Amino acid sequence: MENSDVSTNTTFQLYLVTYKTASVTVTVSNPHFSKTVFIERESSALVNFDYTYMITESQETSKAVLVTSDVDISVFAFYTHVVTADAMACLSLEDLGTEYYISTPGQRIGNQFAVANGLEEVVSVTVTVSESVTFKGISYSSGDSFSFQLEYQQVVQFKSADDLTGTRVSSTAPVAVFSGSRCFTGINNTCDSLTEQLHPVKNWGSFFAVFPLLNHTKDVIKIISTSSDTTVDINGPKGDTHHSLQKGSYIEITVDKGMTIKSTKPIMVTYIFQDYIPGVVTKYDPFITNVPPSLVTRMYYRFITQARYYNFLLIVSQASAGDGFYLDHQQLSSYSVSLKSFSGFHAWEVSLGKTDGQHEIYHESMPFTIYVFGIERSVSYGYSMGQEAIYAAPTEDHKPEGTLSCLSHVAEYHLPLSLVTEANLDASDIHLEDPQCKGELKGNVTLIKIPFSRCGSDVLIEDGKTYYVNTIYGTIPETRVHRIEIPVRCEIETNETLGFHFHPKVTDVVYKSHYNVSLKLYQNSDFTNLIARYPYAVDIHGHLHVEIRVDSGETELQILAENCRASPSLEDTERTYNLIQHGCSSDSTLQTHPVSDHRLQRFSVHVFRFYDFQEVYLTCNVIICHNKTSPNHCTQGCNMRRHQRDTHSSHRQLNSARLSQGPILFKSGQIQADHTVPSSVLVAVVGVMGFLSVLGLVIQKHHYRRNKYALLGNGSHQQ
């Protein structure tokens, strides 16, 4: 993003880090840039951009940087100027979302944020501002909303003299969002540029442990809420404080000692490094970074430092001692380390000196988060890691990790052999918490048996429920480095028999060309109270309210739920109960809700359950049509004879998608042994069948994976 000095002194550097041999392509549409680099395993490459790629425009521009690799990589961005700098760990596809809240540092005139599209041909974006913003000559005040569209690899930047914290950004497809300041005035500086990539609301957390960097006493954090009536409890050395936040509101807290933050609903926490303590550097500048939630499972990181700075690493963990940490294959005791502790959490601050390039840090058994930062006269940088997704979501070309079965005294996990070989491992390298309990090759899968009484299995009590837990690792031979890490858990039922409680990752939105199809569940028939967090417990005597929508600016589209059936799991095809067949209601309690927009369909159904099952999944086949093809399946609606002529009329449908949502569970004490139909849980898998040939259109099938990134010229990125 833009800084206070648009000149040849500014550079934007991308570090591409990989543990496997990689071919990586970096492109910008305008000014045109395209470069492919081949990186050896366990190595990294550097791609540089000059100041011409900085975003100085006040409207949409084609300066988004797209990074695509043939294997999983990490990407780090360093924004460098003679007297100002910052850095960030770039987010891959899984970490992007459709809803964000902005956090800017405030102070002076330079608050800014940017939105970039690297996924879709066109994405619609809506911004609701917290303070005044001018866009395309129109001024918007606090609470105002406006919308615009971003084409592929486009980015737009917004600037304001006011603090834009609390501004909401929503989009019809995942986008990347960046925030910072062009000219931040802190405690000891006059004008410094700050940049950070923000996490979407879906990745926010509710528990954080925060420690001051470099023993600062005047750094601040901003805590932002996405929901109304969010209670935030802050526990520090001076006692507890309690705050109530509304949607989009925030508080600012000074960090002078360690503290923990707990909230009733997800929040975002950002850290502004602005204090100054004399030491090895006479004067250094501020930076801004995210504070990762502390309830993480990651135990291994790779990160980048630059020799220009005195570099530091802060490790935050509940590990009881530093002996289990290995930094660049050496124990922490080999380095200069200071330790801070508070409320069961510990922070090890490691001095790395003026080191350059790639580093790795891992722990034998305990998860942790890290902050990487560096200082030098008049400059500094900082970024954090730990909030990113660990596993890629299942897609057409990225298969899920495997399947878990919980039996009476043991669990079995089937891990696809392809994932093991992609990590350059063998079946014998797969093991549990006890390394002696190894996997065994069974055809095209690695079978891992998980006894509940040994192999490192433990009992976890969480939210009133009891689980057996263990972790599956894929470890590089003769090292302690894990390339595969899969936590597993099985719930212990109250009757002391073991129940299956493994929830597959589900998706509630599928993106199709220039539009997407989504399925949402609501708590009320007004469709105003969205069910946003799962599992979700419902009353067996209540109703669930379902909304299926095709999101597009094309008003001629129509949608129809042709078939919906319930089953105790997404994979169960034998125990099913039909709600809708051929567009017709098959359940006497199903009630449709009239809507004026044909791109939307809503219906409600009484909660039900399958005998002996605590979950129910709803699977729906959804058709998308176009008004120009009328009559079509959507306009015909209920038609029990449709299946007889599907082969003759499929050309009147547009496209197909697959959606899922949930799970929804029963509230305790509501099991009825004589009720043999499904009971609570709707999760949906929506399939929209058809072709675009009748319109002379072609849907290009995009294959997205976690190794695809899009970044903003000179300091931001996307995807």
Secondary structure, 3 states (H helix, E strand, C coil): CCCCCCCCCCEEEEEEEECCCEEEEEEECCCCEEEEEEECCCEEEEEEECHHHCCCCCCCECCEEEEEECCCCEEEEEEECCCCEEEEECCCHHHCEEEEECCCCCCCCCEEEEEECCCCCEEEEEEECCCCEEECCEEECCCCEEEEEEECCCEEEEEECCCCCCCEEEEEEEEEEEEEEEEECCCCCCCEEEEEECCCHHHCEEEEEECCHHHCCCEEEEEEECCCCEEEEEEECCEEEEEEECCCCEEEEEECCCEEEEEEEEEEEEEEECCCCCCCCCCCCCEEEECCCCCCCCCEEEEEECCCCEEEEEEEECCCCHHHEEECCEEHHHCEEEEEEECCEEEEEEEEECCCEEEEEEECCCCEEEEEEEEECCEEEEEEECCCCCCCCCECCECCCCEEEECCCEEEEEEEHHHHHHCCCCHHHEECCCCCCECEEECCEEEEEEECCCCCCEEEEECCEEEEEEEEEEECCCCCCEEEEEEEEEEECCCCCEECCCCCCCCCEEEECCEEEEEEEECCCCCCCECCCCCEEECCCCEEEEEEEEECCCCCEEEEEEEEEEECCCCCCCCCEEEEECCEECCCCCEEECCCCCCEEEEEEECCCCCCCCEEEEEEEEEEEEHHHCCCHHHHCCCCCHHHCHHHHHHHECCCCCCCCCCEEECCCCCCCCCCCCCCCCCCCEECCCCCHHHCCCCCCCCCCCCEEEEECCCEEEC
